[in-house]
Amino acid sequence: MLDLKTGVDEKFVEENMCPIGLAAHLLGDKWIPIIIRDIALFNRRTFNDILKNNRENISSGSLSSRLKLMLDLNLLEIGTSERHAQKKPYYLTEAGISFVPILFNLAAWTTEFRTPAADIVALAKPYLTDDADRMEWLLEQLRTFNIHKTKEPEPLWWA
């Protein structure tokens, strides 16, 4: 399918790129990992919640276009809110949930070689190791909140 905005044949790109190149093409945007982080770890599910509480100050236009792209990439789905008919909460799909360990790998790398925000490093520290059981627990909790929707997370439930 030809993307009319960019002139890129996405099917051709997908079938001919190496896996790393394709991942960079699909997710090589600074906002996508940050939005996944905000939904997965900070339970920011609505447009306004992500916009107002984002540490990196994403603009409304950037957020809007990235959420649309993430829906198209099947990283997110839109749910419904029982409390407010106009609010549309975003939920991670299985593809979005499976990206969370990659986020922690990125965090481990920057923690080792750079100096990111100490408060967030302290929260993430237990996940910056090779503890497979801890990561599997986290992913199962994310499935409970996002896929099954049988439980609402408490603030900083993962810390």
N, C-alpha and C positions, 0 to 999 in steps of 0.2 A: 504494500500500500504506500503510495506516494504522499508524504506530508506536504501539503500545499504551502504551508508557511515557510518551511526550510528547503523544500525541493528534494528532500532525502527520501529514498526508497527504503522504508524501515524494514520490510521483509528481506530485502537484499542485504542490508546492514546486519540484521540478526543472523542470517544464514552464512555470512562470510567472515565475520569477525571472530577473533579468538575469544575465549571466555572472559579474560581480563579486559580486553578492549570493549567487549559488549557491555560488561558491567560498568566500565567508565562512561560509555556512551549513554546508558540508561540512567545511571545514578550519579554521574559525575557533576553533580550540582551541590553546592554546600548546604542548601536548604533541606534537601530530602532527608539526610541522616538526622538533622536537627529536629525536623518535624516528627520523624519516627521516635526519636528520643523523648520528645515532649508528650506524645501520646502514650508511649509504652511505660515510661518511668515516672512521669509527672501527672498522668491522667488529665492532660489538657485535651479535651475531646472536641470542643467547638472552635469555630473560626476565631471568634473574639477571645476565647481563653488562650489559644495559641498566640494570637497577635499581641495581646496585652501582657502576657507573662513570659515571653520569649527573651532570654538573656541577650541574644544576638541582634535584637531589634529588626526583625524581618518586616518589610513593608506589606501593606495590605494587598497590593498588586502582585508582589512576589509570592505571598502566601496563597492567594487565590489561584495563580497559575500552577504552583507546585502541587496543591491539593488536587487539582484537576488532573495533572500528569500522574500523580500517585494513584488516583482512581483508575486511570487508563492502564497503568502498569500492574494493576491488581495488588497493590501494596496496602490499599485502604478500601473500606466500604463505608457507605453512609447508613447510619441507623436512624431510629426515631426516638424522640424524647417523650416519655410519659408525662413529664412535668410541664413541658412547654412545646406546643405544636410547631412553632416556627424554628426552634433550635434543632439543628441536624448534627448529632454527634458523629465523629469519625471513629471507626474501629479498625484495628490492624487485621489484615487477612493472614492466612498462614504464611504467605510470602513476606509480609511485613514483619511478622513475629520472627521468622527465620533470619531476618537481617539484624536482629538485636545482638546476637553474639559477635557479629562483625563490628557493631558499634563499640562493644567492649574491647575488642582487639585494637580498634583505632585508639580508644582511650588508653589502653596499656602502652601502645607505641608512643603517644604524645606524652604520657606521664614519664616514660623512661628518658625521652630525648628532649623534651621541652618543659615548660613550667605552666601548665593549665591551672585553672581556678582550684585552689586548695580545698575549698569546701566540697566541691563536687568530686574531686579525687578521693577525699576521705569517704564519701558515700559509696563510691564505686569500687573502692579497694578490694572488698571480698570477691568481686567478679573479675578482677584483673589478674587472676591466677588461672591455672589449668584445672580448677575444681569442676569437673564435669557434672557432678551431682548437684552442686549449687546452681549451675547454669540450667540444667534440666528442670530443676524446681522453678526457676524464674520463668522459663518458657511455658511450663504447664500452667503457672499462674496467669500468664498473659493469654493463654488459650481460654482459661476460665473467664477472664474479663472481656476478651475481644471476640472470640469465636462462639463460645457457649452462652456468654452474657448471663451467667448464673450468679454472679457476685460482683459487687462494686469494690474497687480497690480503695483502701485507706490511703491517706497522704503518705508518701514515701514508704509504701508497703514493702518495697524490695530492699530497703536499707537496713 
